[in-house]
Amino acid sequence: MNAITNQEHLAAIFVKENEKVNFIGSCFFFNYSEQVLVCTAEHVIRGWTGVFVVVAKSEEYLVEPVYSNQDFDVAFLKPKKIPKNITLTFSSDRQVPGNLSLLAYEYSTTEFKDGIFHTVPATRLGNCVRVIQLTDVFGKAGQDMLELSFPALRGASGAAVVHIHNGKMIAHGMIVANTERHLIPAHIETILDQNNEILEEKKYFLPQAVAVNSIYIIHCFESYLKINKLT
């Protein structure tokens, strides 16, 4: 995988509301059909009514929500100022699990303190272990979800899952949550009652990030174009 050459694509999002600044999640700039917007998970901005600020590499960008789709957990925001050379785009191919290297650049440990945006991005590297149906949990967003080989931390929602090809970022999905898998434990601890019946058994779980598939983000983007008569 190539090095990240344009980190302005991958950002943190804050909201200023009632004289307080809150870090609410991760996000990313993208360029698709000659439109440059910011994408994040819809649940990241849901319920907030203040001023949204995207911060990338110490640069601040005021953004305004222009599209929200709760079913697919996708939201787009329009920046008042656009960073240079935004080239990140979406994969329109149906993803398959494999050894394609994927990267997530998320801001789970970011905060606003003493009047300063303290962005502390973390890089997660891995792959898509499988494409899974989780509609019983996530509704439409759970269609063809990417299950990743690394966990999502609190604040990682909205982070792009990208592959870098010839220096260009291609988003295959967007992190929205974790799923968990039951591990085979190194040992089993049980607590028995006086009748030798099990009262408690320790279980071990592996958290794995799940991402909305890029084909459904594209679907939302096409809806955005149609609603705004930009096609």
N, CA and C of each residue as an Amber inpcrd file, in Angstrom:
protein
   693
   0.8460000  -1.2000000   0.0000000   0.0000000   0.0000000   0.0000000
   0.8820000   1.2510000   0.0000000   0.4970000   2.2270000  -0.8060000
   1.2200000   3.4840000  -0.8570000   1.0060000   4.2860000   0.4190000
   1.9240000   5.2160000   0.7050000   1.7840000   6.0800000   1.8710000
   0.6370000   7.0690000   1.6550000   0.0990000   7.5560000   2.7660000
  -0.9510000   8.5840000   2.6730000  -0.2970000   9.8820000   2.2550000
  -0.6690000  10.3880000   1.0930000  -0.0240000  11.5880000   0.5760000
  -0.8840000  12.8400000   0.7250000  -2.1540000  12.6710000   0.9830000
  -3.0350000  13.8320000   1.1150000  -3.9930000  13.5910000   2.2720000
  -3.5330000  13.8930000   3.4800000  -4.3250000  13.6100000   4.6610000
  -5.4960000  14.5700000   4.8290000  -5.5760000  15.6210000   3.9970000
  -6.7260000  16.5200000   4.0700000  -8.0180000  15.7980000   3.7180000
  -7.9120000  14.6560000   3.0590000  -9.1120000  13.8940000   2.7370000
  -9.8000000  13.3610000   3.9880000  -9.0240000  13.0400000   5.0110000
  -9.4980000  12.2690000   6.1570000  -9.4880000  13.1550000   7.3900000
 -10.6400000  13.3510000   8.0170000 -10.7710000  14.4540000   8.9720000
 -11.6050000  14.0730000  10.1950000 -11.6320000  15.0110000  11.1520000
 -12.4830000  14.9160000  12.3370000 -13.5950000  15.9410000  12.2070000
 -14.7370000  15.6540000  12.8290000 -15.8500000  16.5890000  12.7560000
 -16.2990000  16.9850000  14.1700000 -16.5060000  18.2980000  14.3360000
 -16.9400000  18.8870000  15.6040000 -18.2330000  19.6430000  15.3690000
 -18.9290000  19.9230000  16.4620000 -20.1010000  20.7820000  16.3720000
 -20.0260000  21.8200000  17.4860000 -20.3010000  23.0710000  17.1200000
 -20.3680000  24.1640000  18.0920000 -21.8270000  24.4250000  18.4040000
 -22.2140000  24.1810000  19.6630000 -23.6070000  24.3170000  20.0460000
 -23.6810000  24.7930000  21.4910000 -24.4950000  25.8250000  21.7170000
 -24.6690000  26.3830000  23.0620000 -23.3260000  26.7500000  23.7080000
 -22.4950000  27.4240000  22.9260000 -21.1920000  27.9070000  23.3830000
 -20.2510000  26.7840000  23.8210000 -20.5190000  25.5880000  23.3640000
 -19.6620000  24.4510000  23.6720000 -19.2780000  23.7500000  22.3750000
 -18.0350000  23.2780000  22.3110000 -17.5530000  22.5680000  21.1220000
 -17.4190000  21.0910000  21.4680000 -18.0490000  20.2450000  20.6630000
 -18.0300000  18.8020000  20.9050000 -17.4000000  18.0690000  19.7260000
 -16.4790000  17.1680000  20.0310000 -16.0030000  16.2390000  19.0070000
 -17.0510000  15.1530000  18.8490000 -17.4840000  14.8910000  17.6080000
 -18.5800000  13.9410000  17.4190000 -18.2180000  12.7460000  16.5400000
 -17.1050000  12.7910000  15.8050000 -16.7650000  11.6260000  15.0000000
 -15.7450000  11.9160000  13.9210000 -15.5960000  10.9420000  13.0410000
 -14.6670000  11.0410000  11.9200000 -15.4510000  11.3250000  10.6390000
 -14.7440000  11.7630000   9.5990000 -15.3870000  12.0620000   8.3280000
 -14.3190000  12.1030000   7.2420000 -14.7390000  12.3710000   6.0060000
 -13.7570000  12.4590000   4.9220000 -14.3130000  13.2720000   3.7600000
 -13.3990000  13.9660000   3.0750000 -13.7370000  14.6620000   1.8380000
 -13.6970000  13.6600000   0.6890000 -14.5930000  13.8490000  -0.2780000
 -14.5490000  13.0020000  -1.4730000 -14.8980000  13.8270000  -2.6950000
 -14.4870000  13.3230000  -3.8330000 -14.7480000  13.9520000  -5.1200000
 -15.3910000  12.9050000  -6.0150000 -16.6680000  13.1040000  -6.3160000
 -17.3850000  12.1310000  -7.1340000 -18.3070000  12.8990000  -8.0690000
 -18.2640000  12.5740000  -9.3440000 -19.0550000  13.2830000 -10.3560000
 -18.8250000  14.7920000 -10.2910000 -17.5660000  15.1630000 -10.0590000
 -17.1270000  16.5650000 -10.0170000 -17.7740000  17.3410000  -8.8710000
 -18.2510000  16.6380000  -7.8580000 -18.7930000  17.2610000  -6.6500000
 -17.8580000  16.9320000  -5.4830000 -17.4460000  17.9360000  -4.7270000
 -16.6190000  17.7250000  -3.5380000 -17.4710000  17.9800000  -2.3040000
 -17.6630000  16.9330000  -1.5090000 -18.4580000  17.0100000  -0.2970000
 -17.7270000  16.3050000   0.8410000 -18.2770000  16.4250000   2.0290000
 -17.7940000  15.6730000   3.1840000 -18.8050000  14.5780000   3.4830000
 -18.3110000  13.3830000   3.7700000 -19.1720000  12.2560000   4.1080000
 -18.8930000  11.8180000   5.5420000 -19.9410000  11.4980000   6.2710000
 -19.8160000  10.9050000   7.6000000 -21.0240000  10.0090000   7.8270000
 -21.0310000   9.3190000   8.9620000 -22.1950000   8.5090000   9.3140000
 -23.3330000   9.4220000   9.7510000 -24.5380000   9.0810000   9.3240000
 -25.6930000   9.9210000   9.6660000 -25.8790000  10.0130000  11.1710000
 -25.6080000   8.9300000  11.8930000 -25.8290000   8.9710000  13.3480000
 -24.8330000   9.8930000  14.0560000 -23.7340000  10.2350000  13.3840000
 -22.7490000  11.1500000  13.9680000 -23.3270000  12.5590000  14.1140000
 -24.0860000  13.0060000  13.1330000 -24.6090000  14.3800000  13.1720000
 -26.0670000  14.4400000  13.6130000 -26.6990000  13.2890000  13.7920000
 -28.1200000  13.2560000  14.1440000 -28.3610000  13.9630000  15.4800000
 -29.3470000  14.8490000  15.5090000 -29.7440000  15.5070000  16.7350000
 -28.9950000  16.7970000  17.0440000 -27.9100000  17.0620000  16.3180000
 -27.1400000  18.2950000  16.5490000 -27.7070000  19.4070000  15.6790000
 -27.7580000  20.6100000  16.2160000 -28.3210000  21.7400000  15.4680000
 -27.3560000  22.9170000  15.3910000 -26.1350000  22.7180000  15.8490000
 -25.1680000  23.8130000  15.8740000 -24.4020000  23.9530000  14.5720000
 -23.2370000  24.5710000  14.6770000 -22.3620000  24.8060000  13.5290000
 -21.3460000  23.6700000  13.4570000 -21.2680000  23.0250000  12.2970000
 -20.3470000  21.8960000  12.1230000 -19.0110000  22.3920000  11.5800000
 -17.9390000  21.8580000  12.1380000 -16.5830000  22.2110000  11.7280000
 -15.8020000  20.9290000  11.4630000 -15.2100000  20.8450000  10.2940000
 -14.3350000  19.7240000   9.9470000 -12.8930000  20.1900000  10.0900000
 -12.0820000  19.3810000  10.7580000 -10.6800000  19.7310000  10.9950000
  -9.7830000  18.6440000  10.4090000  -8.8600000  19.0570000   9.5520000
  -7.8900000  18.1380000   8.9510000  -6.5400000  18.8410000   8.8760000
  -5.5220000  18.2130000   9.4350000  -4.1630000  18.7800000   9.4290000
  -4.1650000  20.2170000   9.9220000  -4.8780000  20.4640000  11.0130000
  -4.9570000  21.7670000  11.6910000  -5.7270000  22.8150000  10.9030000
  -6.2740000  22.4660000   9.7620000  -7.1040000  23.3850000   8.9900000
  -8.5700000  23.1730000   9.3630000  -9.3070000  24.2730000   9.5030000
 -10.7150000  24.2140000   9.8710000 -11.5920000  24.5590000   8.6660000
 -12.6600000  23.7780000   8.4950000 -13.5770000  23.9790000   7.3800000
 -15.0070000  23.9840000   7.9160000 -15.7040000  25.0930000   7.7340000
 -17.1140000  25.1390000   8.0870000 -17.9040000  24.3360000   7.0620000
 -18.7970000  23.4920000   7.5460000 -19.5810000  22.6410000   6.6480000
 -21.0490000  22.7060000   7.0380000 -21.8990000  22.4590000   6.0720000
 -23.3470000  22.5000000   6.2910000 -23.9690000  21.1950000   5.7980000
 -24.7890000  20.5450000   6.6290000 -25.4550000  19.3130000   6.1700000
 -26.3460000  19.5850000   4.9620000 -26.2010000  18.7290000   3.9510000
 -27.0230000  18.8900000   2.7490000 -27.7960000  17.6220000   2.4010000
 -27.4690000  16.5260000   3.1000000 -28.1740000  15.2620000   2.8110000
 -27.9840000  14.3120000   3.9840000 -29.0840000  13.6820000   4.4160000
 -29.0170000  12.6760000   5.4730000 -29.9140000  11.5100000   5.1060000
 -29.3920000  10.3080000   5.2770000 -30.1760000   9.1030000   5.0210000
 -29.9910000   8.1690000   6.2100000 -30.9780000   8.1550000   7.0950000
 -30.8730000   7.3510000   8.3050000 -30.8970000   5.8600000   7.9830000
 -31.5990000   5.4640000   6.9290000 -31.6880000   4.0470000   6.5740000
 -30.3070000   3.4640000   6.2650000 -29.5100000   4.2170000   5.5030000
 -28.1790000   3.7340000   5.1220000 -27.0800000   4.3010000   6.0240000
 -27.4540000   5.1440000   6.9820000 -26.5120000   5.7680000   7.9190000
 -25.4410000   6.5700000   7.1760000 -25.8790000   7.3750000   6.2230000
 -24.9720000   8.1890000   5.4050000 -25.4220000   9.6410000   5.4520000
 -24.4580000  10.5430000   5.6200000 -24.7510000  11.9810000   5.5780000
 -23.6730000  12.6920000   4.7810000 -24.0790000  13.7110000   4.0410000
 -23.1500000  14.5570000   3.2940000 -23.2440000  15.9800000   3.8160000
 -22.1030000  16.6420000   3.8580000 -22.0350000  18.0430000   4.2690000
 -21.2480000  18.8050000   3.2070000 -21.6580000  20.0460000   2.9860000
 -21.0110000  20.8600000   1.9620000 -20.0550000  21.8390000   2.6190000
 -18.7810000  21.8260000   2.2230000 -17.8050000  22.7590000   2.8150000
 -17.8930000  24.1380000   2.1740000 -17.6960000  25.1750000   2.9960000
 -17.6680000  26.5320000   2.4570000 -16.3330000  26.8140000   1.7720000
 -15.2960000  26.0780000   2.2050000 -13.9800000  26.1600000   1.5820000
 -13.5130000  24.7380000   1.3260000 -12.9530000  24.5000000   0.1460000
 -12.5820000  23.1420000  -0.2310000 -11.0580000  22.9950000  -0.2360000
 -10.5340000  21.9650000   0.4180000  -9.0870000  21.7230000   0.3400000
  -8.6600000  21.4610000  -1.1030000  -7.3970000  21.7050000  -1.3790000
  -6.8870000  21.4700000  -2.7310000  -6.6990000  19.9730000  -2.9860000
  -6.8190000  19.6210000  -4.2470000  -6.4660000  18.2830000  -4.7150000
  -7.2390000  17.1580000  -4.0250000  -8.5420000  17.3540000  -3.8570000
  -9.3590000  16.2700000  -3.3080000  -9.6410000  15.2700000  -4.4290000
  -9.1080000  14.0770000  -4.2660000  -9.2380000  13.0650000  -5.3160000
  -9.8740000  11.7730000  -4.8140000 -10.1280000  11.6630000  -3.5170000
 -10.7200000  10.4320000  -2.9930000 -12.0660000  10.1850000  -3.6650000
 -12.2510000   8.9590000  -4.1150000 -13.5020000   8.5930000  -4.7650000
 -13.9770000   7.2630000  -4.2040000 -15.1080000   6.7640000  -4.7030000
 -15.6920000   5.5340000  -4.1760000 -15.5170000   4.3780000  -5.1520000
 -15.3390000   3.1990000  -4.6010000 -15.3490000   1.9930000  -5.4200000
 -16.7890000   1.6440000  -5.7710000 -17.0370000   1.4310000  -7.0460000
 -18.3820000   1.0420000  -7.4830000 -18.4910000  -0.4660000  -7.6810000
 -17.4020000  -1.1670000  -7.3840000 -17.3950000  -2.6270000  -7.5300000
 -17.9640000  -3.2820000  -6.2780000 -18.5920000  -4.4080000  -6.4400000
 -19.0920000  -5.1700000  -5.2870000 -17.8930000  -5.8340000  -4.6120000
 -17.6560000  -5.4680000  -3.3730000 -16.4590000  -5.9210000  -2.6800000
 -16.5390000  -7.4030000  -2.3420000 -15.3680000  -8.0160000  -2.2960000
 -15.2580000  -9.4050000  -1.8720000 -14.1790000  -9.4760000  -0.8090000
 -14.3000000 -10.3980000   0.1570000 -13.2540000 -10.5170000   1.1620000
 -11.9590000 -11.0030000   0.5330000 -10.8460000 -10.6410000   1.1330000
  -9.5590000 -11.0710000   0.5830000  -8.4160000 -10.3200000   1.2090000
  -7.3030000 -10.3030000   0.5080000  -6.0920000  -9.6970000   1.0730000
  -5.8150000  -8.2960000   0.5450000  -6.8340000  -7.6280000  -0.0330000
  -6.6630000  -6.2420000  -0.4550000  -6.4260000  -5.3880000   0.7850000
  -5.3140000  -4.6630000   0.8080000  -4.9750000  -3.8560000   1.9770000
  -5.9230000  -2.6680000   2.0950000  -6.5350000  -2.5250000   3.2570000
  -7.4500000  -1.4230000   3.5240000  -6.9490000  -0.6220000   4.7140000
  -7.2030000   0.6690000   4.6700000  -6.7250000   1.5850000   5.6950000
  -7.8840000   2.4320000   6.1890000  -7.9390000   2.6330000   7.4910000
  -8.8810000   3.5930000   8.0840000  -8.0780000   4.5860000   8.9100000
  -8.3850000   5.8510000   8.7520000  -7.6840000   6.9350000   9.4400000
  -8.7280000   7.6240000  10.2900000  -8.7800000   7.2460000  11.5770000
  -9.8800000   7.7090000  12.4100000  -9.3850000   8.5540000  13.5770000
 -10.3290000   9.2910000  14.1610000  -9.9870000  10.3230000  15.1450000
 -10.6000000  10.0340000  16.5190000 -10.5570000   8.7830000  16.9410000
 -11.2540000   8.3940000  18.1590000 -10.7220000   9.0690000  19.4200000
  -9.4700000   9.5080000  19.4320000  -8.8930000  10.1310000  20.6380000
  -8.7910000  11.6500000  20.5220000  -9.5940000  12.2270000  19.6510000
  -9.5630000  13.6660000  19.4040000 -10.4390000  14.4140000  20.4210000
 -10.0840000  15.6780000  20.7040000 -10.8800000  16.4810000  21.6180000
 -10.6760000  17.9660000  21.3420000 -11.5690000  18.7780000  21.8960000
 -11.4310000  20.2320000  21.8710000 -11.1430000  20.6680000  23.3010000
  -9.9810000  21.2790000  23.5140000  -9.5500000  21.6040000  24.8760000
  -8.8040000  22.9280000  24.8790000  -9.1560000  23.7780000  25.8410000
  -8.5030000  25.0790000  25.9980000  -8.5570000  25.9040000  24.7080000
  -9.6900000  25.8000000  24.0070000  -9.8840000  26.5950000  22.7990000
  -9.1440000  26.1000000  21.5790000  -8.6160000  24.8680000  21.6380000
  -7.8100000  24.3360000  20.5380000  -8.3610000  22.9770000  20.1120000
  -8.4170000  22.7630000  18.8070000  -8.7830000  21.4490000  18.2780000
  -7.5570000  20.5380000  18.3720000  -7.6250000  19.5310000  19.2080000
  -6.5320000  18.5650000  19.3510000  -6.8980000  17.3080000  18.5530000
  -6.4550000  17.2570000  17.3140000  -6.7480000  16.1050000  16.4680000
  -5.6410000  15.0730000  16.6410000  -6.0330000  13.8660000  17.0090000
  -5.0700000  12.7880000  17.2410000  -5.5090000  11.5900000  16.3980000
  -5.1730000  11.5980000  15.1150000  -5.6180000  10.5090000  14.2480000
  -4.8680000   9.2140000  14.5260000  -5.5400000   8.1180000  14.2680000
  -4.9250000   6.7960000  14.3870000  -5.1250000   6.0510000  13.0730000
  -4.1020000   5.3570000  12.6450000  -4.1620000   4.5910000  11.4060000
  -4.4600000   3.1250000  11.7230000  -5.4670000   2.5830000  11.0930000
  -5.7820000   1.1560000  11.2230000  -5.5400000   0.4950000   9.8690000
  -4.7710000  -0.5610000   9.8690000  -4.4770000  -1.2870000   8.6410000
  -5.0190000  -2.7130000   8.7440000  -5.5680000  -3.2010000   7.6490000
  -6.0650000  -4.5690000   7.6700000  -6.6920000  -4.9460000   6.3540000
  -7.7560000  -5.7300000   6.4380000  -8.4360000  -6.1700000   5.2240000
  -9.8940000  -6.4520000   5.5480000 -10.6620000  -6.7030000   4.5140000
 -12.0550000  -7.0960000   4.6770000 -12.0810000  -8.6100000   4.8570000
 -12.5100000  -9.0770000   6.0250000 -12.5010000 -10.5150000   6.2680000
 -13.7140000 -11.2000000   5.6390000 -14.7990000 -10.4490000   5.5170000
 -15.9550000 -10.9800000   4.7980000 -16.9770000  -9.8700000   4.5430000
 -17.8180000 -10.1110000   3.5540000 -18.9600000  -9.2390000   3.2770000
 -20.1710000  -9.9390000   3.8660000 -20.8720000  -9.2490000   4.7660000
 -21.8560000  -9.9170000   5.6140000 -23.1830000  -9.1720000   5.5910000
 -24.2550000  -9.9080000   5.7740000 -25.5920000  -9.3140000   5.8330000
 -25.9710000  -9.0850000   7.3060000 -26.1310000  -7.8280000   7.6990000
 -26.4810000  -7.4780000   9.0730000 -27.7160000  -6.5870000   9.1170000
 -28.6600000  -6.8600000   8.2170000 -29.8620000  -6.0340000   8.1440000
 -30.7340000  -6.1830000   9.3840000 -30.6130000  -7.3060000  10.0940000
 -31.4030000  -7.4840000  11.3090000 -30.9610000  -6.5240000  12.4090000
 -29.7250000  -6.0330000  12.3200000 -29.1900000  -5.0960000  13.3070000
 -29.1890000  -3.6640000  12.7810000 -28.7430000  -3.4810000  11.5280000
 -28.5140000  -2.1420000  10.9900000 -29.5020000  -1.7360000   9.8960000
 -30.5070000  -2.5470000   9.6220000 -31.4480000  -2.2020000   8.5670000
 -30.7750000  -2.1970000   7.2020000 -31.1640000  -1.2600000   6.3470000
 -30.6110000  -1.1990000   4.9930000 -29.0920000  -1.0110000   4.9970000
 -28.5840000  -0.2940000   6.0040000 -27.1320000  -0.0810000   6.0920000
 -26.3850000  -1.3860000   6.2580000 -27.0710000  -2.4250000   6.7360000
 -26.4270000  -3.7140000   6.9680000 -26.3230000  -4.5950000   5.7380000
 -26.8000000  -4.1030000   4.5910000 -26.6670000  -4.8820000   3.3600000
 -25.2010000  -4.9070000   2.9150000 -24.6850000  -6.0960000   2.6570000
 -23.3250000  -6.2490000   2.1120000 -22.2960000  -5.4590000   2.9200000
 -22.4190000  -5.4710000   4.2470000 -21.4820000  -4.7410000   5.1000000
 -20.0900000  -5.3670000   5.0290000 -19.0810000  -4.5090000   5.1430000
 -17.7110000  -4.9890000   5.2020000 -17.3480000  -5.2530000   6.6560000
 -16.9790000  -6.4820000   6.9640000 -16.4660000  -6.8000000   8.2940000
 -14.9450000  -6.7410000   8.2070000 -14.3370000  -5.9160000   9.0390000
 -12.9190000  -5.6140000   8.9180000 -12.0970000  -6.3710000   9.9540000
 -10.7990000  -6.4390000   9.7300000  -9.9160000  -7.2190000  10.5950000
  -9.4300000  -6.4330000  11.7990000  -9.9400000  -5.2070000  11.9950000
  -9.5450000  -4.3880000  13.1400000 -10.8060000  -3.7970000  13.7790000
 -10.7340000  -3.3940000  15.0550000 -11.9140000  -2.8520000  15.7400000
 -12.1030000  -1.3720000  15.4520000 -13.3080000  -0.8870000  15.7440000
 -13.6070000   0.5430000  15.6670000 -13.6910000   1.0860000  17.0780000
 -12.9490000   2.1560000  17.3480000 -13.0080000   2.8010000  18.6490000
 -14.1130000   3.8470000  18.6560000 -14.5240000   4.2470000  19.8580000
 -15.5230000   5.2990000  19.9780000 -14.9820000   6.5710000  19.3180000
 -15.7410000   7.1410000  18.3960000 -15.2780000   8.3080000  17.6440000
 -14.8080000   7.9700000  16.2470000 -14.7300000   6.6610000  15.9400000
 -14.2840000   6.2500000  14.6110000 -15.4170000   6.2340000  13.5880000
 -16.6660000   6.3350000  14.0510000 -17.7870000   6.3360000  13.1130000
 -17.6390000   7.4690000  12.1020000 -17.8190000   7.1290000  10.8330000
 -17.6790000   8.1140000   9.7650000 -16.3400000   8.0580000   9.0550000
 -15.4240000   7.2230000   9.5470000 -14.1050000   7.1220000   8.9180000
 -14.1940000   6.3080000   7.6310000 -13.5070000   6.7720000   6.6110000
 -13.4610000   6.0500000   5.3420000 -12.5640000   4.8290000   5.4730000
 -12.9480000   3.7600000   4.7900000 -12.1070000   2.5630000   4.6610000
 -11.5930000   2.5700000   3.2300000 -10.2920000   2.8220000   3.0760000
  -9.7630000   3.0940000   1.7390000  -8.6580000   2.1340000   1.3360000
  -8.5390000   1.9760000   0.0460000  -7.3840000   1.3310000  -0.5720000
  -6.6550000   2.4130000  -1.3510000  -5.3410000   2.4100000  -1.2840000
  -4.5670000   3.4240000  -2.0000000  -3.9210000   2.7870000  -3.2180000
  -4.2810000   3.3010000  -4.3770000  -3.7810000   2.7640000  -5.6420000
  -3.1670000   3.9000000  -6.4470000  -1.8800000   3.7780000  -6.7420000
  -1.1520000   4.8150000  -7.4850000  -1.3210000   6.1960000  -6.8370000
  -1.2750000   6.2090000  -5.5030000  -1.3510000   7.4690000  -4.7810000
  -2.7440000   8.0440000  -4.6280000  -3.7570000   7.3440000  -5.1210000
  -5.1290000   7.8300000  -5.0530000  -5.9360000   6.9670000  -4.0980000
  -6.7180000   7.6180000  -3.2330000  -7.5510000   6.8930000  -2.2780000
  -8.8710000   6.4800000  -2.9190000  -9.2090000   5.2090000  -2.7290000
 -10.4860000   4.6880000  -3.2020000 -11.2170000   4.1240000  -1.9920000
 -12.3530000   4.7250000  -1.6470000 -13.1140000   4.3010000  -0.4690000
 -13.9810000   3.0970000  -0.8130000 -13.8210000   2.0370000  -0.0180000
 -14.6370000   0.8350000  -0.1900000 -15.7790000   0.7830000   0.8160000
 -15.7350000   1.6840000   1.8020000 -16.7880000   1.7000000   2.8010000
 -16.5550000   2.7900000   3.8250000 -17.4400000   2.8520000   4.8200000
 -17.3490000   3.8400000   5.8960000 -17.7170000   3.1600000   7.2160000
 -16.8370000   3.2690000   8.1990000 -17.0520000   2.6250000   9.4930000
 -18.2590000   3.2390000  10.2040000 -19.1170000   2.3720000  10.7470000
 -20.2840000   2.8620000  11.4850000 -20.4550000   2.1940000  12.8510000
 -19.7950000   1.0430000  13.0720000 -20.0290000   0.3220000  14.3270000
 -19.0410000  -0.8270000  14.4560000 -19.2430000  -1.6160000  15.4960000
 -18.5260000  -2.8690000  15.6850000 -19.5090000  -4.0300000  15.6740000
 -19.0180000  -5.1740000  15.2850000 -19.7040000  -6.4200000  15.5700000
 -18.7710000  -7.2140000  16.4650000 -19.2270000  -8.3300000  16.9840000
 -18.3470000  -9.1110000  17.8480000 -18.4730000 -10.5850000  17.5260000
 -17.3390000 -11.2810000  17.7060000 -17.2790000 -12.7030000  17.4300000
 -16.8260000 -13.4340000  18.6830000 -17.4960000 -14.5430000  18.9660000
 -17.1990000 -15.3240000  20.1660000 -15.8790000 -16.0640000  19.9680000
 -14.9020000 -15.7870000  20.8390000 -13.6010000 -16.4340000  20.7500000
 -13.6040000 -17.7740000  21.4780000 -12.7360000 -18.6600000  21.0050000
 -12.4410000 -19.8520000  21.7870000 -11.4880000 -19.4200000  22.8900000
 -11.8880000 -19.4920000  24.1490000 -11.0230000 -18.9710000  25.2080000
  -9.8230000 -19.8580000  25.4770000  -8.7790000 -19.2280000  26.0160000
  -7.6030000 -19.9950000  26.4130000  -7.9480000 -20.9110000  27.5760000
  -8.9060000 -20.4870000  28.3750000  -9.4030000 -21.3220000  29.4570000
 -10.8530000 -20.9300000  29.7270000 -11.5910000 -21.8110000  30.3110000
 -12.9900000 -21.5680000  30.6190000 -13.1490000 -21.4950000  32.1300000
 -13.7520000 -20.4130000  32.5990000 -14.0120000 -20.2730000  34.0220000
 -15.5100000 -20.3880000  34.2540000 -15.9050000 -21.2900000  35.1330000
 -17.3230000 -21.4630000  35.4250000 -17.5670000 -21.3390000  36.9260000
 -18.7470000 -20.8930000  37.2500000 -19.1860000 -20.8360000  38.6430000
 -20.4070000 -21.7450000  38.7670000 -20.3490000 -22.6890000  39.6960000
 -21.4140000 -23.6590000  39.8700000 -22.1710000 -23.3900000  41.1620000
 -23.4550000 -23.7030000  41.1430000 -24.2130000 -23.6050000  42.3890000
 -24.1150000 -24.9230000  43.1450000 -24.8730000 -25.0390000  44.2270000
 -24.7580000 -26.2320000  45.0800000 -25.2520000 -27.4960000  44.3930000
 -25.9950000 -27.3170000  43.3200000 -26.4780000 -28.4780000  42.5590000
 -25.6170000 -28.7580000  41.3340000 -24.4270000 -28.1050000  41.3180000
 -23.4940000 -28.2710000  40.2020000 -24.0770000 -27.8070000  38.8650000
 -24.9580000 -26.8170000  38.9290000 -25.4750000 -26.2170000  37.7150000
 -24.7350000 -24.9060000  37.4610000 -24.4900000 -24.6140000  36.1900000
 -23.6920000 -23.4420000  35.8290000 -24.4680000 -22.1550000  36.1020000
 -23.8670000 -21.2860000  36.9080000 -24.4380000 -19.9690000  37.1490000
 -23.8370000 -18.9350000  36.2230000 -22.5560000 -19.0810000  35.9130000
 -21.8620000 -18.0930000  35.0950000 -20.7150000 -18.7700000  34.3620000
 -20.5420000 -18.3900000  33.1180000 -19.4040000 -18.8720000  32.3350000
 -18.8000000 -17.6880000  31.6060000 -17.5130000 -17.4880000  31.7810000
 -16.8530000 -16.3620000  31.1210000 -16.7430000 -16.6430000  29.6280000
 -17.0920000 -15.6310000  28.8410000 -16.9730000 -15.7320000  27.3930000
 -16.0950000 -14.5950000  26.8990000 -15.3980000 -14.8240000  25.8270000
 -14.4660000 -13.8510000  25.2780000 -14.9040000 -13.5050000  23.8530000
 -14.8790000 -12.2070000  23.5520000 -15.3600000 -11.7630000  22.2490000
 -14.3110000 -10.9150000  21.5470000 -14.2930000 -11.0110000  20.2400000
 -13.3960000 -10.2160000  19.4070000 -14.2060000  -9.1280000  18.7090000
 -13.9560000  -7.8410000  19.0290000 -14.6710000  -6.7690000  18.3190000
 -14.0710000  -6.5430000  16.9350000 -14.9290000  -6.3790000  15.9540000
 -14.4820000  -6.1010000  14.5880000 -15.3400000  -4.9810000  14.0050000
 -14.6660000  -4.0150000  13.3930000 -15.3790000  -2.8980000  12.7860000
 -16.2100000  -3.3810000  11.6030000 -17.3560000  -2.7410000  11.4200000
 -18.1650000  -2.9900000  10.2320000 -18.3880000  -1.6630000   9.5180000
 -18.4540000  -1.7240000   8.2080000 -18.5290000  -0.5180000   7.3840000
 -19.6630000  -0.6180000   6.3830000 -20.3620000   0.5010000   6.1930000
 -21.3540000   0.6020000   5.1230000 -20.6270000   0.4640000   3.7910000
 -21.1460000  -0.3690000   2.9410000 -20.5370000  -0.6290000   1.6460000
 -20.5930000   0.6150000   0.7550000 -19.5130000   0.8620000   0.0300000
 -19.4440000   2.0620000  -0.8240000 -20.5170000   2.0880000  -1.9040000
 -21.0050000   0.9190000  -2.3150000 -22.0320000   0.9310000  -3.3710000
 -23.3100000   1.5960000  -2.8660000 -23.5510000   1.5520000  -1.5540000
 -24.7380000   2.1960000  -0.9970000 -24.4830000   3.6640000  -0.6870000
 -23.2240000   4.0330000  -0.4580000 -22.8890000   5.4570000  -0.3380000
 -23.0830000   6.1220000  -1.7040000 -22.6740000   5.4350000  -2.7570000
 -22.8960000   5.9510000  -4.1160000 -24.3950000   6.0990000  -4.3690000
 -25.1690000   5.1120000  -3.9450000 -26.6360000   5.1850000  -4.0890000
 -27.1810000   6.4390000  -3.4090000 -26.6840000   6.7300000  -2.2030000
 -27.1190000   7.9400000  -1.4850000 -26.6860000   9.1950000  -2.2270000
 -25.4640000   9.1690000  -2.7750000 -24.9780000  10.3330000  -3.5060000
 -25.8340000  10.5940000  -4.7420000 -26.2230000   9.5380000  -5.4270000
 -27.0890000   9.7110000  -6.5970000 -28.4490000  10.2860000  -6.1870000
 -28.9290000   9.8900000  -5.0080000 -30.1790000  10.4690000  -4.4970000
 -30.0050000  11.9470000  -4.2040000 -28.8550000  12.3010000  -3.6380000
 -28.5330000  13.7070000  -3.3550000 -28.5350000  14.5120000  -4.6550000
 -27.9060000  14.0010000  -5.6990000 -27.8860000  14.7100000  -6.9880000
 -29.3010000  14.8810000  -7.5380000 -30.1020000  13.8390000  -7.4370000
 -31.4590000  13.8940000  -7.9740000 -32.3110000  14.8910000  -7.2150000
 -32.2160000  14.8700000  -5.8760000 -32.9960000  15.7970000  -5.0510000
 -32.6520000  17.2370000  -5.3600000 -31.3710000  17.4940000  -5.6010000
 -30.9100000  18.8530000  -5.8560000 -30.8220000  19.1780000  -7.3470000
 -31.3380000  18.2580000  -8.1690000 -31.3840000  18.4420000  -9.6220000
 -30.0110000  18.8120000 -10.1780000 -28.9920000  18.0410000  -9.7330000
 -27.6300000  18.2760000 -10.1810000 -27.1770000  17.2830000 -11.2350000
 -28.0760000  16.3960000 -11.6380000 -27.7030000  15.3940000 -12.6420000
 -27.8320000  15.9670000 -14.0310000
